[in-house]
Structure formats: structure tokens, C-alpha cells
Amino acid sequence: MDPTHVDALGLVAGCLTTAAFVPQVVQVVRSRSARDVSLATFALFSAGVALWLVYGVVLGAVPVILANAVTLVLSVAILVCKLRFK
């Protein structure tokens, strides 16, 4: 597969998996409640995404960097809401 197509595939995959978190962030912010969100799950998930981001930076893989940077922001936003809306 052509490297350009591989990057396009990565960008589409990253957009879809990152977009999956947007409804959760919107729901938590609108309801001002994160009671049903697991703190442990999102803390571990955020740590994993941060490591994927570092991995992408080391490789210079733009799709990995972009997807994980945005996902990290969304995941940390949910964590902040979880801690703030107790």
C-alpha cells in the first residue's frame, strides 16, 4: 500500500475513534455530572493515550500524533469534569 494511503487510513481511523469521545464530553458538560464515568478507567485510558502520543511523536507518525493529541484533550476533559462535579 502506498504510504500516502496508509496515512489517509490512519487519519480516518483516528478521526473516527477520537470522535467517539465527543458525545461523552458533551453529555458530561451539559449534565454537569460524571457520576456514571469510571475514574479509574479514564485515568488509565488517558495514561495510555499519552503514551501513544509519545510513541507517535518518536515515530513522527502524524495520524497517531493528531488522533492521540485530540483524544487526550477529550479524555482529560472528562477526568477534570469527573473530579470537579463530585
Backbone atoms as SQL, in Angstrom:
CREATE TABLE atoms (id INTEGER PRIMARY KEY, chain TEXT, resi INTEGER, resn TEXT, atom TEXT, x REAL, y REAL, z REAL);
INSERT INTO atoms VALUES
  (1, 'A', 1, 'MET', 'N', 0.846, -1.178, 0.000),
  (2, 'A', 1, 'MET', 'CA', 0.000, 0.000, 0.000),
  (3, 'A', 1, 'MET', 'C', 0.892, 1.242, 0.000),
  (4, 'A', 2, 'ASP', 'N', 0.513, 2.218, -0.776),
  (5, 'A', 2, 'ASP', 'CA', 1.218, 3.492, -0.895),
  (6, 'A', 2, 'ASP', 'C', 1.240, 4.204, 0.466),
  (7, 'A', 3, 'PRO', 'N', 2.393, 4.784, 0.880),
  (8, 'A', 3, 'PRO', 'CA', 2.474, 5.486, 2.172),
  (9, 'A', 3, 'PRO', 'C', 1.409, 6.576, 2.346),
  (10, 'A', 4, 'THR', 'N', 1.039, 7.245, 1.275),
  (11, 'A', 4, 'THR', 'CA', 0.001, 8.276, 1.355),
  (12, 'A', 4, 'THR', 'C', -1.334, 7.651, 1.741),
  (13, 'A', 5, 'HIS', 'N', -1.619, 6.490, 1.174),
  (14, 'A', 5, 'HIS', 'CA', -2.865, 5.798, 1.511),
  (15, 'A', 5, 'HIS', 'C', -2.843, 5.276, 2.943),
  (16, 'A', 6, 'VAL', 'N', -1.677, 4.851, 3.403),
  (17, 'A', 6, 'VAL', 'CA', -1.543, 4.383, 4.783),
  (18, 'A', 6, 'VAL', 'C', -1.823, 5.535, 5.743),
  (19, 'A', 7, 'ASP', 'N', -1.263, 6.710, 5.466),
  (20, 'A', 7, 'ASP', 'CA', -1.528, 7.882, 6.309),
  (21, 'A', 7, 'ASP', 'C', -2.997, 8.271, 6.261),
  (22, 'A', 8, 'ALA', 'N', -3.610, 8.197, 5.092),
  (23, 'A', 8, 'ALA', 'CA', -5.038, 8.522, 4.973),
  (24, 'A', 8, 'ALA', 'C', -5.862, 7.542, 5.791),
  (25, 'A', 9, 'LEU', 'N', -5.522, 6.275, 5.729),
  (26, 'A', 9, 'LEU', 'CA', -6.221, 5.266, 6.519),
  (27, 'A', 9, 'LEU', 'C', -6.077, 5.572, 8.011),
  (28, 'A', 10, 'GLY', 'N', -4.869, 5.915, 8.427),
  (29, 'A', 10, 'GLY', 'CA', -4.626, 6.269, 9.827),
  (30, 'A', 10, 'GLY', 'C', -5.398, 7.499, 10.260),
  (31, 'A', 11, 'LEU', 'N', -5.467, 8.492, 9.394),
  (32, 'A', 11, 'LEU', 'CA', -6.215, 9.713, 9.722),
  (33, 'A', 11, 'LEU', 'C', -7.705, 9.443, 9.859),
  (34, 'A', 12, 'VAL', 'N', -8.259, 8.640, 8.966),
  (35, 'A', 12, 'VAL', 'CA', -9.688, 8.297, 9.054),
  (36, 'A', 12, 'VAL', 'C', -9.954, 7.499, 10.326),
  (37, 'A', 13, 'ALA', 'N', -9.125, 6.502, 10.599),
  (38, 'A', 13, 'ALA', 'CA', -9.292, 5.700, 11.809),
  (39, 'A', 13, 'ALA', 'C', -9.188, 6.577, 13.058),
  (40, 'A', 14, 'GLY', 'N', -8.209, 7.468, 13.069),
  (41, 'A', 14, 'GLY', 'CA', -8.031, 8.373, 14.204),
  (42, 'A', 14, 'GLY', 'C', -9.210, 9.309, 14.386),
  (43, 'A', 15, 'CYS', 'N', -9.744, 9.820, 13.299),
  (44, 'A', 15, 'CYS', 'CA', -10.914, 10.713, 13.377),
  (45, 'A', 15, 'CYS', 'C', -12.118, 9.983, 13.952),
  (46, 'A', 16, 'LEU', 'N', -12.339, 8.767, 13.504),
  (47, 'A', 16, 'LEU', 'CA', -13.496, 8.007, 13.990),
  (48, 'A', 16, 'LEU', 'C', -13.370, 7.653, 15.468),
  (49, 'A', 17, 'THR', 'N', -12.211, 7.153, 15.889),
  (50, 'A', 17, 'THR', 'CA', -12.063, 6.771, 17.289),
  (51, 'A', 17, 'THR', 'C', -12.037, 7.987, 18.214),
  (52, 'A', 18, 'THR', 'N', -11.485, 9.084, 17.735),
  (53, 'A', 18, 'THR', 'CA', -11.480, 10.310, 18.535),
  (54, 'A', 18, 'THR', 'C', -12.879, 10.902, 18.632),
  (55, 'A', 19, 'ALA', 'N', -13.597, 10.919, 17.530),
  (56, 'A', 19, 'ALA', 'CA', -14.960, 11.469, 17.521),
  (57, 'A', 19, 'ALA', 'C', -15.882, 10.697, 18.457),
  (58, 'A', 20, 'ALA', 'N', -15.560, 9.456, 18.740),
  (59, 'A', 20, 'ALA', 'CA', -16.390, 8.651, 19.639),
  (60, 'A', 20, 'ALA', 'C', -16.452, 9.239, 21.048),
  (61, 'A', 21, 'PHE', 'N', -15.469, 10.041, 21.427),
  (62, 'A', 21, 'PHE', 'CA', -15.454, 10.624, 22.763),
  (63, 'A', 21, 'PHE', 'C', -16.217, 11.944, 22.855),
  (64, 'A', 22, 'VAL', 'N', -16.479, 12.565, 21.743),
  (65, 'A', 22, 'VAL', 'CA', -17.155, 13.865, 21.757),
  (66, 'A', 22, 'VAL', 'C', -18.542, 13.779, 22.411),
  (67, 'A', 23, 'PRO', 'N', -19.383, 12.816, 22.070),
  (68, 'A', 23, 'PRO', 'CA', -20.693, 12.755, 22.729),
  (69, 'A', 23, 'PRO', 'C', -20.587, 12.587, 24.250),
  (70, 'A', 24, 'GLN', 'N', -19.585, 11.845, 24.723),
  (71, 'A', 24, 'GLN', 'CA', -19.415, 11.670, 26.164),
  (72, 'A', 24, 'GLN', 'C', -19.041, 12.986, 26.832),
  (73, 'A', 25, 'VAL', 'N', -18.128, 13.724, 26.219),
  (74, 'A', 25, 'VAL', 'CA', -17.732, 15.022, 26.777),
  (75, 'A', 25, 'VAL', 'C', -18.928, 15.966, 26.796),
  (76, 'A', 26, 'VAL', 'N', -19.669, 16.021, 25.712),
  (77, 'A', 26, 'VAL', 'CA', -20.844, 16.894, 25.631),
  (78, 'A', 26, 'VAL', 'C', -21.859, 16.509, 26.710),
  (79, 'A', 27, 'GLN', 'N', -22.110, 15.212, 26.871),
  (80, 'A', 27, 'GLN', 'CA', -23.074, 14.747, 27.879),
  (81, 'A', 27, 'GLN', 'C', -22.646, 15.131, 29.286),
  (82, 'A', 28, 'VAL', 'N', -21.374, 14.929, 29.604),
  (83, 'A', 28, 'VAL', 'CA', -20.865, 15.241, 30.940),
  (84, 'A', 28, 'VAL', 'C', -20.941, 16.743, 31.205),
  (85, 'A', 29, 'VAL', 'N', -20.557, 17.543, 30.223),
  (86, 'A', 29, 'VAL', 'CA', -20.563, 19.000, 30.411),
  (87, 'A', 29, 'VAL', 'C', -21.992, 19.518, 30.518),
  (88, 'A', 30, 'ARG', 'N', -22.880, 19.060, 29.649),
  (89, 'A', 30, 'ARG', 'CA', -24.273, 19.530, 29.692),
  (90, 'A', 30, 'ARG', 'C', -24.982, 19.137, 30.975),
  (91, 'A', 31, 'SER', 'N', -24.789, 17.904, 31.399),
  (92, 'A', 31, 'SER', 'CA', -25.486, 17.423, 32.600),
  (93, 'A', 31, 'SER', 'C', -24.778, 17.842, 33.885),
  (94, 'A', 32, 'ARG', 'N', -23.533, 18.299, 33.736),
  (95, 'A', 32, 'ARG', 'CA', -22.698, 18.662, 34.881),
  (96, 'A', 32, 'ARG', 'C', -22.609, 17.508, 35.873),
  (97, 'A', 33, 'SER', 'N', -22.583, 16.309, 35.304),
  (98, 'A', 33, 'SER', 'CA', -22.475, 15.105, 36.118),
  (99, 'A', 33, 'SER', 'C', -21.608, 14.084, 35.395),
  (100, 'A', 34, 'ALA', 'N', -20.679, 13.523, 36.148),
  (101, 'A', 34, 'ALA', 'CA', -19.844, 12.454, 35.611),
  (102, 'A', 34, 'ALA', 'C', -19.934, 11.245, 36.546),
  (103, 'A', 35, 'ARG', 'N', -21.054, 11.144, 37.225),
  (104, 'A', 35, 'ARG', 'CA', -21.251, 10.086, 38.216),
  (105, 'A', 35, 'ARG', 'C', -21.077, 8.693, 37.605),
  (106, 'A', 36, 'ASP', 'N', -21.556, 8.507, 36.390),
  (107, 'A', 36, 'ASP', 'CA', -21.502, 7.191, 35.755),
  (108, 'A', 36, 'ASP', 'C', -20.194, 6.920, 35.018),
  (109, 'A', 37, 'VAL', 'N', -19.260, 7.855, 35.077),
  (110, 'A', 37, 'VAL', 'CA', -17.972, 7.695, 34.419),
  (111, 'A', 37, 'VAL', 'C', -16.986, 7.110, 35.430),
  (112, 'A', 38, 'SER', 'N', -16.294, 6.076, 35.046),
  (113, 'A', 38, 'SER', 'CA', -15.310, 5.444, 35.925),
  (114, 'A', 38, 'SER', 'C', -14.014, 6.249, 35.944),
  (115, 'A', 39, 'LEU', 'N', -13.647, 6.729, 37.125),
  (116, 'A', 39, 'LEU', 'CA', -12.410, 7.494, 37.282),
  (117, 'A', 39, 'LEU', 'C', -11.200, 6.628, 36.923),
  (118, 'A', 40, 'ALA', 'N', -11.176, 5.404, 37.412),
  (119, 'A', 40, 'ALA', 'CA', -10.042, 4.511, 37.140),
  (120, 'A', 40, 'ALA', 'C', -9.910, 4.239, 35.642),
  (121, 'A', 41, 'THR', 'N', -11.025, 3.988, 34.977),
  (122, 'A', 41, 'THR', 'CA', -10.988, 3.699, 33.544),
  (123, 'A', 41, 'THR', 'C', -10.432, 4.882, 32.765),
  (124, 'A', 42, 'PHE', 'N', -10.931, 6.079, 33.044),
  (125, 'A', 42, 'PHE', 'CA', -10.476, 7.241, 32.280),
  (126, 'A', 42, 'PHE', 'C', -9.060, 7.661, 32.659),
  (127, 'A', 43, 'ALA', 'N', -8.650, 7.410, 33.902),
  (128, 'A', 43, 'ALA', 'CA', -7.262, 7.704, 34.284),
  (129, 'A', 43, 'ALA', 'C', -6.301, 6.775, 33.537),
  (130, 'A', 44, 'LEU', 'N', -6.614, 5.494, 33.515),
  (131, 'A', 44, 'LEU', 'CA', -5.776, 4.539, 32.789),
  (132, 'A', 44, 'LEU', 'C', -5.807, 4.803, 31.291),
  (133, 'A', 45, 'PHE', 'N', -6.988, 5.091, 30.779),
  (134, 'A', 45, 'PHE', 'CA', -7.119, 5.380, 29.355),
  (135, 'A', 45, 'PHE', 'C', -6.300, 6.604, 28.980),
  (136, 'A', 46, 'SER', 'N', -6.382, 7.656, 29.771),
  (137, 'A', 46, 'SER', 'CA', -5.628, 8.888, 29.498),
  (138, 'A', 46, 'SER', 'C', -4.130, 8.633, 29.520),
  (139, 'A', 47, 'ALA', 'N', -3.668, 7.836, 30.478),
  (140, 'A', 47, 'ALA', 'CA', -2.245, 7.499, 30.542),
  (141, 'A', 47, 'ALA', 'C', -1.827, 6.728, 29.281),
  (142, 'A', 48, 'GLY', 'N', -2.654, 5.798, 28.862),
  (143, 'A', 48, 'GLY', 'CA', -2.365, 5.036, 27.649),
  (144, 'A', 48, 'GLY', 'C', -2.329, 5.912, 26.420),
  (145, 'A', 49, 'VAL', 'N', -3.277, 6.820, 26.313),
  (146, 'A', 49, 'VAL', 'CA', -3.318, 7.731, 25.163),
  (147, 'A', 49, 'VAL', 'C', -2.094, 8.645, 25.173),
  (148, 'A', 50, 'ALA', 'N', -1.684, 9.093, 26.352),
  (149, 'A', 50, 'ALA', 'CA', -0.486, 9.935, 26.447),
  (150, 'A', 50, 'ALA', 'C', 0.743, 9.168, 25.940),
  (151, 'A', 51, 'LEU', 'N', 0.825, 7.890, 26.282),
  (152, 'A', 51, 'LEU', 'CA', 1.945, 7.084, 25.803),
  (153, 'A', 51, 'LEU', 'C', 1.875, 6.864, 24.291),
  (154, 'A', 52, 'TRP', 'N', 0.670, 6.664, 23.755),
  (155, 'A', 52, 'TRP', 'CA', 0.508, 6.552, 22.298),
  (156, 'A', 52, 'TRP', 'C', 0.940, 7.848, 21.619),
  (157, 'A', 53, 'LEU', 'N', 0.638, 8.967, 22.254),
  (158, 'A', 53, 'LEU', 'CA', 1.042, 10.257, 21.701),
  (159, 'A', 53, 'LEU', 'C', 2.570, 10.355, 21.646),
  (160, 'A', 54, 'VAL', 'N', 3.226, 9.979, 22.721),
  (161, 'A', 54, 'VAL', 'CA', 4.699, 9.988, 22.747),
  (162, 'A', 54, 'VAL', 'C', 5.238, 9.040, 21.684),
  (163, 'A', 55, 'TYR', 'N', 4.652, 7.871, 21.566),
  (164, 'A', 55, 'TYR', 'CA', 5.053, 6.894, 20.551),
  (165, 'A', 55, 'TYR', 'C', 4.931, 7.499, 19.151),
  (166, 'A', 56, 'GLY', 'N', 3.828, 8.174, 18.891),
  (167, 'A', 56, 'GLY', 'CA', 3.632, 8.815, 17.595),
  (168, 'A', 56, 'GLY', 'C', 4.657, 9.896, 17.326),
  (169, 'A', 57, 'VAL', 'N', 4.987, 10.661, 18.369),
  (170, 'A', 57, 'VAL', 'CA', 5.997, 11.717, 18.220),
  (171, 'A', 57, 'VAL', 'C', 7.359, 11.098, 17.904),
  (172, 'A', 58, 'VAL', 'N', 7.713, 10.041, 18.625),
  (173, 'A', 58, 'VAL', 'CA', 9.004, 9.382, 18.392),
  (174, 'A', 58, 'VAL', 'C', 9.088, 8.859, 16.958),
  (175, 'A', 59, 'LEU', 'N', 7.987, 8.293, 16.470),
  (176, 'A', 59, 'LEU', 'CA', 7.972, 7.763, 15.105),
  (177, 'A', 59, 'LEU', 'C', 7.777, 8.846, 14.045),
  (178, 'A', 60, 'GLY', 'N', 7.281, 9.996, 14.473),
  (179, 'A', 60, 'GLY', 'CA', 6.943, 11.041, 13.517),
  (180, 'A', 60, 'GLY', 'C', 5.708, 10.687, 12.706),
  (181, 'A', 61, 'ALA', 'N', 4.810, 9.910, 13.318),
  (182, 'A', 61, 'ALA', 'CA', 3.595, 9.437, 12.646),
  (183, 'A', 61, 'ALA', 'C', 2.467, 10.438, 12.868),
  (184, 'A', 62, 'VAL', 'N', 2.233, 11.286, 11.890),
  (185, 'A', 62, 'VAL', 'CA', 1.247, 12.359, 12.014),
  (186, 'A', 62, 'VAL', 'C', -0.147, 11.847, 12.387),
  (187, 'A', 63, 'PRO', 'N', -0.670, 10.799, 11.760),
  (188, 'A', 63, 'PRO', 'CA', -2.002, 10.332, 12.152),
  (189, 'A', 63, 'PRO', 'C', -2.078, 9.916, 13.629),
  (190, 'A', 64, 'VAL', 'N', -1.043, 9.260, 14.114),
  (191, 'A', 64, 'VAL', 'CA', -1.008, 8.824, 15.514),
  (192, 'A', 64, 'VAL', 'C', -0.922, 10.036, 16.430),
  (193, 'A', 65, 'ILE', 'N', -0.116, 11.004, 16.057),
  (194, 'A', 65, 'ILE', 'CA', 0.041, 12.218, 16.864),
  (195, 'A', 65, 'ILE', 'C', -1.271, 12.993, 16.940),
  (196, 'A', 66, 'LEU', 'N', -1.877, 13.255, 15.803),
  (197, 'A', 66, 'LEU', 'CA', -3.110, 14.053, 15.774),
  (198, 'A', 66, 'LEU', 'C', -4.243, 13.374, 16.534),
  (199, 'A', 67, 'ALA', 'N', -4.469, 12.111, 16.236),
  (200, 'A', 67, 'ALA', 'CA', -5.578, 11.403, 16.879),
  (201, 'A', 67, 'ALA', 'C', -5.395, 11.335, 18.384),
  (202, 'A', 68, 'ASN', 'N', -4.210, 11.031, 18.828),
  (203, 'A', 68, 'ASN', 'CA', -3.995, 10.879, 20.265),
  (204, 'A', 68, 'ASN', 'C', -3.910, 12.215, 20.997),
  (205, 'A', 69, 'ALA', 'N', -3.464, 13.256, 20.340),
  (206, 'A', 69, 'ALA', 'CA', -3.455, 14.578, 20.973),
  (207, 'A', 69, 'ALA', 'C', -4.887, 15.036, 21.250),
  (208, 'A', 70, 'VAL', 'N', -5.753, 14.896, 20.256),
  (209, 'A', 70, 'VAL', 'CA', -7.151, 15.309, 20.443),
  (210, 'A', 70, 'VAL', 'C', -7.856, 14.388, 21.434),
  (211, 'A', 71, 'THR', 'N', -7.630, 13.082, 21.325),
  (212, 'A', 71, 'THR', 'CA', -8.251, 12.137, 22.256),
  (213, 'A', 71, 'THR', 'C', -7.798, 12.414, 23.683),
  (214, 'A', 72, 'LEU', 'N', -6.539, 12.757, 23.869),
  (215, 'A', 72, 'LEU', 'CA', -6.038, 13.067, 25.208),
  (216, 'A', 72, 'LEU', 'C', -6.740, 14.287, 25.789),
  (217, 'A', 73, 'VAL', 'N', -6.933, 15.303, 24.982),
  (218, 'A', 73, 'VAL', 'CA', -7.639, 16.502, 25.447),
  (219, 'A', 73, 'VAL', 'C', -9.063, 16.134, 25.882),
  (220, 'A', 74, 'LEU', 'N', -9.753, 15.343, 25.066),
  (221, 'A', 74, 'LEU', 'CA', -11.126, 14.953, 25.394),
  (222, 'A', 74, 'LEU', 'C', -11.171, 14.081, 26.646),
  (223, 'A', 75, 'SER', 'N', -10.257, 13.147, 26.746),
  (224, 'A', 75, 'SER', 'CA', -10.224, 12.245, 27.890),
  (225, 'A', 75, 'SER', 'C', -9.902, 12.999, 29.183),
  (226, 'A', 76, 'VAL', 'N', -8.944, 13.902, 29.111),
  (227, 'A', 76, 'VAL', 'CA', -8.600, 14.703, 30.296),
  (228, 'A', 76, 'VAL', 'C', -9.766, 15.621, 30.663),
  (229, 'A', 77, 'ALA', 'N', -10.487, 16.121, 29.678),
  (230, 'A', 77, 'ALA', 'CA', -11.675, 16.943, 29.975),
  (231, 'A', 77, 'ALA', 'C', -12.696, 16.140, 30.766),
  (232, 'A', 78, 'ILE', 'N', -12.890, 14.896, 30.401),
  (233, 'A', 78, 'ILE', 'CA', -13.814, 14.040, 31.143),
  (234, 'A', 78, 'ILE', 'C', -13.286, 13.798, 32.556),
  (235, 'A', 79, 'LEU', 'N', -11.985, 13.565, 32.695),
  (236, 'A', 79, 'LEU', 'CA', -11.391, 13.381, 34.025),
  (237, 'A', 79, 'LEU', 'C', -11.574, 14.628, 34.895),
  (238, 'A', 80, 'VAL', 'N', -11.327, 15.785, 34.319),
  (239, 'A', 80, 'VAL', 'CA', -11.488, 17.037, 35.068),
  (240, 'A', 80, 'VAL', 'C', -12.939, 17.194, 35.514),
  (241, 'A', 81, 'CYS', 'N', -13.865, 16.920, 34.623),
  (242, 'A', 81, 'CYS', 'CA', -15.291, 17.000, 34.982),
  (243, 'A', 81, 'CYS', 'C', -15.627, 15.999, 36.079),
  (244, 'A', 82, 'LYS', 'N', -15.087, 14.804, 36.003),
  (245, 'A', 82, 'LYS', 'CA', -15.346, 13.781, 37.000),
  (246, 'A', 82, 'LYS', 'C', -14.900, 14.276, 38.371),
  (247, 'A', 83, 'LEU', 'N', -13.735, 14.878, 38.429),
  (248, 'A', 83, 'LEU', 'CA', -13.215, 15.375, 39.708),
  (249, 'A', 83, 'LEU', 'C', -13.915, 16.653, 40.163),
  (250, 'A', 84, 'ARG', 'N', -14.303, 17.477, 39.227),
  (251, 'A', 84, 'ARG', 'CA', -14.922, 18.771, 39.542),
  (252, 'A', 84, 'ARG', 'C', -16.387, 18.656, 39.952),
  (253, 'A', 85, 'PHE', 'N', -17.127, 17.752, 39.320),
  (254, 'A', 85, 'PHE', 'CA', -18.560, 17.641, 39.559),
  (255, 'A', 85, 'PHE', 'C', -18.927, 16.643, 40.651),
  (256, 'A', 86, 'LYS', 'N', -17.987, 16.312, 41.519),
  (257, 'A', 86, 'LYS', 'CA', -18.265, 15.356, 42.598),
  (258, 'A', 86, 'LYS', 'C', -19.397, 15.836, 43.471);
